[in-house]
Amino acid sequence: MKHTEFQEIEGAIAHCRRHVERAQAEVERRERRGMDATHARNLLRTFQQLRAEHEAEKRRHLSDASQAPAR
């Protein structure tokens, strides 16, 4: 895997992590105030799933790189 690809994947994971943190905070804020948090929870799950997909992509690339013949 190219270094830039790895950096892009790492950046996407970090980006999703920030979205997950903000969405989690929003869910907690809405629940504390007795508001409907359904939309916020759905958004949180979406960001969590996206982060998981990026992390899986990273694992695949690392696995492929470790199995590639040495040059």
Secondary structure, 3 states (H helix, E strand, C coil): CCHHHHHHHHHHHHHHHHHHHHHHHHHHHHHHCCCCCHHHHHHHHHHHHHHHHHHHHHHHHHHHHHHCCCC
